[in-house]
Amino acid sequence: MWRTRARRPRQLGAHALDFYGGVPKAIVSDNLKSAVTRASKYEPKINRSFKDFARHYNCAINPTRTYAPQDKALVENAVHLVYQRIYYPLRGMAFFSLKDLNREIKRLLTGYNDLLFQRKEASRRELFQSIEREYLKPLPQTAYEMKDYKRAKVQKMGYVYFSPDKGYYSVPYRYIGKSTLIHYTKTLVEVYYNHQRIALHQRGQGKGIYITNKEHLSSTHKKYIDWSPEYFTKKAAPHGPNVVRCVEKIFADTDYPETAYKRAMGLLQLYKPYSSQRLDSACKRALQADAVSYMRIKNILKNNLDQSSLFYQDLEEDQTHIPSHQNIRGASAYN
């Protein structure tokens, strides 16, 4: 059973267990707020983060009774001895970095643990190795990371807003509108609903970013993820080469691709009421007139200008509509 007076039991407790190289069956703590939410002689309420700590190390938390120092008499005496052997020698020394301070504490701690007891003819280290070490359980394979918590509602787009990073993390779309609890560490973000984990993400390194798992998206949203200039060019290929050229020109003339996505999608949808053949013909006319846009191509189809217009037929043949005649005079006749 490990007794601790740590002001921050989660961080310092993890370092203590690493130092001992094992985990006790139970940890006896004081009734400080960072360990015990509500003190009770019979059934104290443990802080949620401290519960996670105990769950990670597979041990129990057994707080002392309030106003009962005899529950941890050994640790009270040990603190007094540590002050005498470690703290007092340091009080007159100056340190210019935390690393230097920790190095000196470690040196004094090693000497303190190797100091022989007066009556037992053994040191604290020898007694620990010969008696107490065998009762410790092995440490977990992964290091403990302290968790924090935030509540968030799943937005209509299928993401929860993570306020510490001002970012967004995806969850399965069926939880849209539900209230969730986010568990997060320095490296992970977990989203829980009704005590069940519904999403797990690596924590993003930037501010205001979107972290997406494609499996969380609905079928409609999955299509949006795949959108790109190459995607629309591939979708245009079955409708004809002129449709492909129009789509490529739409993207070439637009600085912001997202606006071009809408125009390209609208253009490709025109094949439904007019057929792919007419759409390709209309795109050809638009390219010849250097008038490529969704509305212009739609007007060409709507007014049947793609089918048999004499103007477009002559334009296609690159011939003037005025027939050749001997009475026609050019600029040379006026010299």
KEKE-3310 file (N, C-alpha, C; in steps of 0.2 Angstrom, whole numbers, plus 5000, padded with zeros to 4 digits):
npx = (5004:5003:5007:5004:5008:5006:5004:4999:4993:4992:5002:5014:5012:5013:5026:5032:5028:5035:5048:5048:5046:5035:5018:5007:4994:4984:4982:4984:4978:4978:4964:4963:4957:4961:4961:4950:4934:4922:4923:4921:4918:4914:4911:4920:4920:4929:4940:4937:4948:4958:4953:4954:4968:4970:4964:4972:4983:4979:4975:4968:4960:4961:4956:4962:4953:4945:4953:4961:4976:4982:4980:4989:5002:5015:5019:5019:5029:5040:5040:5044:5057:5063:5063:5073:5084:5085:5079:5083:5098:5098:5093:5102:5108:5110:5102:5101:5094:5080:5084:5097:5093:5085:5095:5103:5094:5092:5104:5105:5094:5098:5108:5101:5092:5101:5106:5110:5098:5097:5094:5091:5101:5101:5098:5085:5084:5088:5079:5067:5070:5071:5059:5047:5046:5042:5028:5023:5014:5017:5022:5011:5012:5011:5015:5008:4996:4990:4972:4960:4944:4930:4914:4904:4893:4887:4889:4879:4886:4893:4904:4913:4916:4931:4936:4949:4959:4952:4947:4940:4933:4929:4914:4904:4891:4878:4876:4874:4868:4868:4874:4890:4905:4921:4937:4953:4971:4988:4991:4980:4963:4947:4930:4915:4899:4886:4894:4901:4914:4915:4923:4940:4954:4970:4978:4977:4990:4989:4979:4962:4959:4952:4949:4947:4939:4935:4926:4917:4908:4893:4886:4884:4892:4904:4907:4910:4922:4931:4931:4940:4950:4954:4945:4933:4936:4938:4925:4919:4924:4916:4906:4911:4925:4925:4917:4926:4936:4930:4927:4941:4945:4936:4942:4954:4952:4949:4953:4950:4947:4935:4924:4924:4921:4907:4902:4907:4900:4887:4888:4890:4879:4870:4868:4858:4844:4847:4855:4871:4877:4872:4876:4890:4891:4886:4896:4907:4903:4903:4917:4922:4917:4924:4917:4915:4906:4894:4881:4881:4883:4872:4861:4864:4860:4847:4841:4843:4854:4864:4862:4857:4861:4864:4873:4882:4886:4893:4903:4909:4915:4923:4920:4915:4898:4894:4891:4903:4906:4907:4905:4908:4918:4934:4945:4955:4949:4947:4958)
npy = (4994:5011:5026:5043:5061:5070:5085:5086:5073:5065:5068:5068:5056:5046:5048:5043:5030:5025:5027:5017:5006:4998:4994:4997:4988:4997:5014:5026:5042:5059:5070:5080:5092:5089:5075:5070:5072:5073:5072:5058:5048:5035:5032:5040:5052:5050:5060:5063:5063:5057:5044:5040:5039:5029:5018:5017:5012:5001:4999:5002:5017:5023:5034:5043:5044:5059:5071:5062:5058:5047:5037:5038:5037:5033:5039:5052:5054:5050:5061:5071:5066:5067:5081:5084:5077:5080:5093:5103:5103:5109:5122:5133:5133:5139:5138:5138:5132:5121:5108:5107:5108:5096:5086:5088:5085:5071:5066:5068:5060:5047:5045:5046:5035:5024:5025:5017:5009:5011:5001:4990:4986:4988:4996:5008:5005:4992:4985:4988:4981:4968:4965:4972:4974:4963:4963:4972:4975:4974:4988:4997:4995:5006:5024:5035:5047:5063:5067:5078:5086:5090:5097:5095:5098:5089:5095:5100:5097:5086:5086:5089:5104:5108:5117:5120:5120:5126:5119:5106:5090:5075:5065:5050:5051:5049:5053:5067:5082:5077:5077:5077:5070:5075:5068:5072:5072:5077:5071:5064:5064:5059:5055:5054:5046:5043:5036:5028:5026:5035:5041:5042:5051:5057:5071:5087:5098:5111:5127:5129:5119:5105:5089:5074:5058:5048:5037:5041:5050:5054:5046:5056:5067:5060:5061:5074:5075:5069:5078:5087:5096:5086:5076:5081:5082:5069:5065:5072:5066:5055:5062:5069:5076:5090:5094:5091:5100:5112:5110:5110:5123:5131:5128:5133:5147:5151:5157:5152:5136:5130:5138:5135:5121:5121:5127:5118:5106:5110:5112:5099:5093:5096:5087:5079:5084:5087:5078:5069:5071:5083:5092:5091:5096:5109:5114:5114:5125:5135:5136:5139:5152:5158:5159:5152:5146:5142:5147:5152:5141:5134:5142:5141:5128:5129:5138:5130:5133:5125:5116:5118:5130:5143:5153:5147:5136:5142:5148:5138:5132:5142:5153:5167:5174:5182:5180:5177:5190:5200:5213:5217:5228:5231:5238:5243:5249:5262:5269)
npz = (5000:4995:5002:5000:5001:4991:4983:4970:4965:4954:4944:4952:4958:4947:4944:4956:4956:4945:4949:4960:4952:4951:4955:4968:4978:4983:4985:4997:5000:5005:5009:4999:4987:4974:4974:4981:4979:4987:5004:5015:5029:5026:5013:5002:4988:4974:4964:4947:4938:4946:4947:4934:4934:4943:4937:4926:4931:4937:4951:4968:4976:4992:5002:5017:5033:5037:5047:5054:5057:5061:5052:5042:5048:5047:5035:5038:5047:5039:5030:5039:5041:5028:5026:5035:5030:5017:5012:5021:5020:5007:5008:5009:4997:4980:4965:4947:4938:4935:4932:4938:4951:4953:4951:4962:4972:4969:4972:4986:4990:4986:4995:5007:5006:5006:5019:5034:5045:5063:5071:5063:5055:5041:5026:5019:5006:5005:5013:5005:4993:4997:5004:5002:4988:4981:4982:4974:4959:4941:4931:4919:4901:4894:4896:4909:4905:4910:4910:4904:4904:4893:4889:4875:4861:4847:4832:4817:4806:4809:4818:4834:4844:4850:4862:4869:4859:4849:4839:4828:4829:4821:4823:4823:4811:4816:4828:4828:4836:4848:4866:4871:4880:4881:4882:4885:4882:4881:4869:4863:4859:4865:4862:4871:4873:4883:4892:4883:4871:4857:4847:4842:4841:4836:4844:4837:4831:4828:4828:4827:4817:4807:4811:4804:4802:4790:4791:4799:4792:4784:4769:4760:4764:4763:4749:4747:4753:4744:4733:4721:4708:4699:4702:4697:4684:4680:4682:4671:4660:4654:4647:4636:4626:4625:4636:4646:4643:4646:4660:4665:4661:4669:4682:4679:4678:4690:4706:4719:4723:4729:4725:4711:4712:4714:4701:4692:4696:4694:4680:4675:4679:4669:4659:4662:4659:4646:4639:4636:4624:4618:4628:4627:4614:4616:4625:4616:4608:4617:4620:4608:4607:4617:4630:4642:4655:4668:4667:4654:4646:4650:4644:4631:4629:4633:4623:4612:4604:4602:4592:4577:4572:4560:4562:4571:4564:4553:4560:4565:4553:4550:4541:4532:4533:4522:4505:4491:4479:4464:4465:4477:4486:4493:4505:4497:4486:4490:4490)
capx = (5000:5008:5004:5006:5005:5007:4999:4997:4994:4992:5008:5019:5011:5015:5034:5034:5027:5040:5054:5048:5046:5029:5011:5004:4987:4980:4985:4981:4979:4974:4957:4964:4952:4963:4961:4944:4929:4918:4926:4916:4921:4913:4912:4922:4919:4936:4940:4937:4955:4962:4950:4958:4975:4970:4962:4977:4988:4975:4975:4963:4961:4958:4958:4962:4948:4946:4956:4964:4983:4985:4979:4996:5007:5022:5021:5020:5036:5044:5040:5049:5064:5065:5064:5079:5090:5086:5077:5088:5104:5097:5090:5107:5111:5107:5101:5100:5089:5077:5088:5102:5090:5083:5101:5105:5089:5093:5110:5104:5090:5102:5112:5096:5090:5107:5108:5108:5094:5101:5092:5089:5107:5099:5095:5078:5084:5089:5072:5062:5071:5070:5053:5041:5046:5038:5021:5021:5012:5021:5019:5008:5017:5011:5015:5001:4995:4984:4967:4955:4937:4926:4908:4903:4887:4889:4886:4875:4891:4896:4910:4912:4920:4936:4938:4956:4963:4948:4947:4935:4935:4923:4911:4899:4885:4871:4876:4872:4864:4869:4879:4895:4910:4928:4942:4959:4977:4992:4992:4974:4956:4942:4924:4911:4892:4883:4900:4904:4918:4912:4928:4946:4958:4976:4976:4980:4995:4987:4973:4957:4959:4947:4952:4942:4939:4931:4921:4912:4904:4888:4888:4884:4898:4910:4908:4913:4929:4934:4931:4946:4950:4955:4939:4928:4939:4936:4918:4917:4926:4911:4901:4914:4931:4923:4915:4932:4940:4926:4929:4948:4945:4933:4946:4960:4950:4946:4958:4947:4944:4928:4919:4924:4917:4900:4901:4908:4895:4881:4889:4890:4872:4866:4867:4852:4839:4848:4859:4878:4879:4870:4881:4897:4891:4886:4903:4911:4901:4906:4924:4924:4916:4928:4912:4914:4903:4889:4875:4881:4882:4865:4857:4865:4856:4840:4839:4844:4859:4870:4859:4858:4861:4868:4879:4887:4889:4898:4908:4913:4919:4928:4919:4910:4891:4893:4894:4908:4903:4912:4904:4910:4924:4938:4949:4960:4945:4946:4964)
capy = (5000:5017:5032:5049:5067:5074:5090:5084:5066:5062:5069:5065:5048:5043:5048:5039:5023:5024:5026:5011:5001:4993:4997:4994:4986:5002:5021:5030:5049:5064:5072:5086:5092:5086:5068:5068:5077:5074:5068:5054:5043:5028:5031:5046:5052:5051:5064:5059:5062:5052:5038:5038:5037:5022:5013:5015:5008:4995:4999:5006:5023:5022:5040:5043:5048:5066:5073:5055:5057:5040:5033:5038:5040:5032:5044:5059:5053:5050:5068:5075:5064:5070:5088:5085:5075:5083:5100:5107:5104:5113:5128:5138:5133:5143:5134:5142:5128:5115:5102:5106:5106:5089:5082:5088:5081:5064:5064:5067:5055:5041:5044:5045:5028:5020:5026:5011:5010:5010:4994:4985:4985:4987:5002:5008:5002:4985:4983:4988:4976:4961:4963:4976:4974:4957:4964:4976:4973:4977:4994:4996:4996:5013:5029:5038:5054:5066:5068:5084:5085:5096:5094:5098:5095:5087:5100:5097:5095:5080:5088:5093:5109:5107:5124:5122:5121:5130:5115:5102:5083:5071:5059:5046:5056:5047:5057:5074:5084:5074:5080:5072:5072:5075:5066:5073:5072:5080:5068:5060:5066:5054:5058:5049:5047:5038:5032:5024:5030:5035:5043:5043:5055:5060:5078:5091:5102:5118:5130:5130:5114:5100:5082:5070:5051:5047:5032:5045:5054:5051:5045:5063:5070:5057:5063:5081:5075:5067:5083:5090:5097:5079:5072:5083:5081:5062:5064:5075:5062:5051:5066:5071:5080:5097:5095:5090:5106:5117:5110:5112:5130:5134:5128:5137:5154:5152:5157:5148:5130:5129:5141:5131:5115:5122:5128:5112:5102:5113:5110:5091:5091:5098:5081:5075:5086:5088:5072:5071:5073:5090:5095:5091:5101:5116:5116:5116:5132:5140:5136:5143:5159:5160:5161:5146:5147:5137:5150:5153:5134:5132:5146:5138:5122:5131:5141:5126:5136:5120:5111:5119:5138:5144:5157:5143:5132:5145:5150:5131:5131:5148:5156:5173:5173:5186:5176:5181:5194:5204:5220:5219:5232:5231:5244:5245:5253:5269:5273)
capz = (5000:4994:5005:4997:5003:4985:4982:4964:4966:4947:4941:4956:4959:4942:4944:4961:4954:4940:4953:4963:4947:4952:4957:4974:4977:4985:4986:5002:4999:5009:5007:4996:4982:4968:4974:4983:4977:4993:5009:5019:5033:5024:5005:4999:4981:4971:4958:4941:4935:4950:4945:4928:4936:4947:4932:4921:4935:4940:4958:4971:4979:4998:5006:5024:5036:5039:5054:5057:5055:5063:5046:5038:5053:5044:5030:5042:5050:5033:5028:5044:5040:5022:5027:5039:5027:5010:5012:5025:5016:5001:5010:5008:4991:4975:4959:4942:4933:4938:4931:4943:4958:4953:4951:4969:4976:4968:4975:4993:4991:4986:5001:5012:5005:5008:5026:5038:5051:5069:5075:5059:5051:5034:5023:5016:4999:5005:5015:5000:4988:5000:5007:4999:4980:4978:4983:4968:4952:4936:4928:4913:4896:4891:4901:4910:4903:4913:4906:4906:4901:4891:4886:4868:4857:4840:4827:4812:4801:4812:4822:4840:4844:4855:4864:4871:4853:4844:4833:4827:4828:4818:4827:4818:4810:4819:4835:4827:4840:4855:4870:4872:4885:4878:4887:4881:4884:4876:4862:4861:4860:4865:4863:4874:4873:4888:4894:4877:4867:4850:4842:4845:4837:4838:4845:4832:4833:4826:4831:4822:4812:4807:4811:4801:4801:4784:4793:4803:4788:4780:4762:4756:4766:4760:4742:4747:4755:4738:4728:4719:4701:4696:4703:4692:4677:4679:4681:4665:4654:4650:4643:4630:4627:4626:4643:4650:4642:4650:4667:4666:4660:4675:4687:4678:4678:4697:4711:4725:4720:4731:4720:4705:4713:4712:4694:4688:4698:4690:4672:4674:4680:4663:4655:4664:4655:4639:4636:4636:4617:4618:4633:4624:4608:4619:4628:4610:4606:4622:4619:4602:4608:4623:4634:4646:4661:4669:4664:4646:4643:4651:4640:4624:4628:4634:4617:4606:4600:4600:4587:4570:4571:4554:4564:4574:4559:4549:4564:4565:4547:4549:4534:4532:4530:4516:4499:4487:4474:4461:4466:4484:4486:4499:4507:4492:4482:4492:4490)
cpx = (5004:5004:5008:5003:5006:5002:4996:4997:4995:4999:5014:5018:5014:5023:5036:5033:5033:5047:5054:5048:5041:5023:5009:4997:4982:4985:4981:4983:4976:4968:4958:4959:4955:4963:4954:4939:4924:4921:4920:4920:4920:4913:4914:4921:4926:4935:4941:4944:4959:4959:4954:4965:4975:4968:4968:4982:4985:4976:4969:4965:4958:4960:4958:4955:4950:4948:4958:4971:4986:4984:4985:5001:5014:5024:5022:5027:5041:5045:5045:5056:5067:5067:5071:5085:5091:5084:5081:5094:5104:5095:5095:5110:5107:5108:5099:5095:5086:5080:5093:5099:5088:5089:5103:5101:5090:5099:5109:5099:5093:5105:5107:5094:5095:5109:5106:5103:5099:5100:5092:5095:5106:5097:5088:5078:5084:5082:5067:5063:5070:5063:5047:5041:5042:5031:5019:5019:5016:5018:5016:5013:5017:5011:5009:5001:4989:4979:4963:4949:4934:4919:4907:4897:4889:4885:4883:4880:4894:4902:4908:4917:4925:4939:4945:4960:4959:4948:4941:4937:4928:4921:4906:4893:4879:4871:4875:4867:4864:4874:4884:4900:4917:4933:4948:4965:4982:4993:4985:4968:4951:4935:4919:4904:4889:4888:4903:4908:4916:4917:4934:4951:4965:4975:4980:4985:4994:4981:4968:4956:4954:4951:4946:4943:4934:4925:4916:4907:4899:4890:4888:4890:4904:4912:4912:4920:4934:4935:4938:4945:4950:4949:4934:4930:4937:4929:4915:4919:4921:4906:4904:4920:4930:4921:4921:4936:4937:4928:4936:4948:4942:4938:4952:4959:4948:4952:4956:4944:4937:4923:4918:4920:4910:4898:4902:4903:4889:4882:4888:4882:4867:4864:4861:4846:4840:4852:4867:4880:4878:4875:4888:4897:4890:4892:4908:4909:4904:4913:4926:4922:4920:4923:4910:4912:4897:4882:4875:4880:4874:4860:4858:4860:4848:4837:4840:4849:4865:4868:4861:4858:4866:4874:4884:4890:4894:4904:4913:4918:4923:4927:4914:4903:4890:4895:4899:4905:4908:4911:4906:4917:4927:4941:4953:4956:4945:4953:4965)
cpy = (5006:5022:5038:5055:5072:5079:5089:5077:5062:5062:5066:5058:5044:5042:5043:5032:5021:5023:5020:5005:4996:4997:4993:4992:4992:5008:5024:5037:5053:5066:5079:5086:5089:5078:5066:5074:5079:5069:5064:5049:5036:5027:5038:5046:5054:5056:5060:5057:5057:5045:5035:5035:5030:5017:5012:5011:5001:4994:5003:5012:5022:5029:5039:5046:5055:5067:5066:5054:5051:5035:5033:5040:5038:5037:5051:5059:5053:5057:5072:5073:5067:5077:5089:5083:5078:5090:5104:5108:5109:5120:5134:5138:5137:5138:5139:5138:5123:5109:5101:5105:5099:5085:5082:5084:5074:5062:5063:5062:5048:5040:5043:5037:5023:5020:5020:5013:5008:5003:4989:4982:4984:4994:5002:5004:4994:4982:4983:4982:4969:4960:4966:4975:4968:4958:4969:4973:4977:4983:4993:4998:5003:5018:5032:5045:5057:5068:5075:5082:5091:5093:5098:5094:5094:5091:5096:5095:5089:5081:5091:5098:5108:5114:5125:5123:5125:5126:5110:5095:5079:5066:5056:5051:5055:5050:5064:5076:5082:5077:5075:5075:5070:5073:5068:5074:5077:5077:5065:5064:5061:5057:5052:5051:5042:5033:5027:5028:5029:5037:5044:5046:5057:5068:5082:5096:5109:5120:5130:5125:5109:5093:5077:5063:5050:5042:5036:5049:5050:5050:5051:5067:5067:5059:5070:5080:5073:5073:5087:5092:5090:5075:5074:5082:5074:5061:5067:5071:5058:5055:5069:5075:5087:5099:5095:5097:5112:5116:5112:5120:5134:5134:5133:5145:5156:5152:5152:5142:5129:5132:5137:5124:5116:5123:5122:5107:5104:5111:5103:5089:5092:5092:5078:5077:5086:5083:5074:5073:5081:5094:5096:5096:5108:5118:5118:5123:5137:5141:5140:5151:5162:5162:5155:5148:5143:5141:5151:5146:5132:5136:5144:5132:5124:5134:5137:5129:5131:5115:5112:5126:5139:5148:5152:5138:5135:5147:5144:5130:5137:5152:5162:5171:5177:5182:5181:5184:5199:5212:5222:5222:5231:5238:5247:5250:5260:5272:5279)
cpz = (5000:4997:5002:5000:4997:4984:4975:4963:4959:4944:4945:4958:4954:4942:4950:4959:4949:4944:4957:4958:4948:4954:4963:4973:4978:4986:4991:5001:5005:5006:5003:4990:4975:4968:4976:4982:4983:4998:5013:5023:5030:5016:5002:4991:4978:4965:4952:4938:4939:4949:4939:4929:4939:4942:4927:4925:4938:4948:4961:4975:4986:5002:5013:5027:5037:5046:5058:5054:5056:5057:5042:5043:5050:5039:5033:5045:5044:5030:5032:5042:5033:5022:5031:5034:5020:5010:5015:5022:5010:5002:5009:5002:4985:4968:4953:4936:4937:4938:4936:4950:4958:4954:4959:4974:4975:4972:4983:4994:4990:4992:5007:5012:5007:5015:5030:5044:5057:5072:5070:5055:5044:5032:5021:5010:5000:5008:5010:4995:4991:5003:5003:4991:4978:4978:4977:4962:4947:4933:4921:4907:4893:4897:4903:4908:4906:4909:4909:4902:4899:4888:4880:4865:4850:4836:4821:4806:4803:4816:4829:4840:4851:4857:4866:4865:4848:4838:4833:4826:4826:4823:4822:4818:4813:4826:4834:4832:4847:4859:4872:4878:4881:4883:4882:4885:4880:4869:4859:4863:4859:4866:4865:4874:4877:4890:4889:4873:4860:4845:4846:4840:4840:4838:4840:4835:4832:4829:4825:4816:4812:4806:4809:4800:4796:4786:4796:4799:4785:4773:4758:4758:4763:4753:4742:4749:4749:4732:4727:4711:4697:4696:4698:4685:4675:4678:4674:4659:4650:4646:4637:4631:4628:4633:4647:4649:4646:4657:4669:4666:4666:4681:4686:4679:4685:4702:4717:4722:4722:4727:4714:4706:4711:4705:4690:4690:4694:4682:4671:4675:4674:4659:4656:4660:4648:4635:4636:4629:4616:4622:4630:4618:4611:4622:4622:4608:4611:4622:4613:4603:4614:4628:4639:4653:4662:4666:4657:4643:4644:4646:4633:4623:4629:4627:4611:4602:4598:4595:4580:4568:4565:4557:4567:4569:4555:4553:4565:4559:4546:4543:4536:4530:4524:4510:4495:4481:4471:4462:4473:4483:4493:4501:4502:4487:4483:4492:4485)
residu = (MET:TRP:ARG:THR:ARG:ALA:ARG:ARG:PRO:ARG:GLN:LEU:GLY:ALA:HIS:ALA:LEU:ASP:PHE:TYR:GLY:GLY:VAL:PRO:LYS:ALA:ILE:VAL:SER:ASP:ASN:LEU:LYS:SER:ALA:VAL:THR:ARG:ALA:SER:LYS:TYR:GLU:PRO:LYS:ILE:ASN:ARG:SER:PHE:LYS:ASP:PHE:ALA:ARG:HIS:TYR:ASN:CYS:ALA:ILE:ASN:PRO:THR:ARG:THR:TYR:ALA:PRO:GLN:ASP:LYS:ALA:LEU:VAL:GLU:ASN:ALA:VAL:HIS:LEU:VAL:TYR:GLN:ARG:ILE:TYR:TYR:PRO:LEU:ARG:GLY:MET:ALA:PHE:PHE:SER:LEU:LYS:ASP:LEU:ASN:ARG:GLU:ILE:LYS:ARG:LEU:LEU:THR:GLY:TYR:ASN:ASP:LEU:LEU:PHE:GLN:ARG:LYS:GLU:ALA:SER:ARG:ARG:GLU:LEU:PHE:GLN:SER:ILE:GLU:ARG:GLU:TYR:LEU:LYS:PRO:LEU:PRO:GLN:THR:ALA:TYR:GLU:MET:LYS:ASP:TYR:LYS:ARG:ALA:LYS:VAL:GLN:LYS:MET:GLY:TYR:VAL:TYR:PHE:SER:PRO:ASP:LYS:GLY:TYR:TYR:SER:VAL:PRO:TYR:ARG:TYR:ILE:GLY:LYS:SER:THR:LEU:ILE:HIS:TYR:THR:LYS:THR:LEU:VAL:GLU:VAL:TYR:TYR:ASN:HIS:GLN:ARG:ILE:ALA:LEU:HIS:GLN:ARG:GLY:GLN:GLY:LYS:GLY:ILE:TYR:ILE:THR:ASN:LYS:GLU:HIS:LEU:SER:SER:THR:HIS:LYS:LYS:TYR:ILE:ASP:TRP:SER:PRO:GLU:TYR:PHE:THR:LYS:LYS:ALA:ALA:PRO:HIS:GLY:PRO:ASN:VAL:VAL:ARG:CYS:VAL:GLU:LYS:ILE:PHE:ALA:ASP:THR:ASP:TYR:PRO:GLU:THR:ALA:TYR:LYS:ARG:ALA:MET:GLY:LEU:LEU:GLN:LEU:TYR:LYS:PRO:TYR:SER:SER:GLN:ARG:LEU:ASP:SER:ALA:CYS:LYS:ARG:ALA:LEU:GLN:ALA:ASP:ALA:VAL:SER:TYR:MET:ARG:ILE:LYS:ASN:ILE:LEU:LYS:ASN:ASN:LEU:ASP:GLN:SER:SER:LEU:PHE:TYR:GLN:ASP:LEU:GLU:GLU:ASP:GLN:THR:HIS:ILE:PRO:SER:HIS:GLN:ASN:ILE:ARG:GLY:ALA:SER:ALA:TYR:ASN)
# end
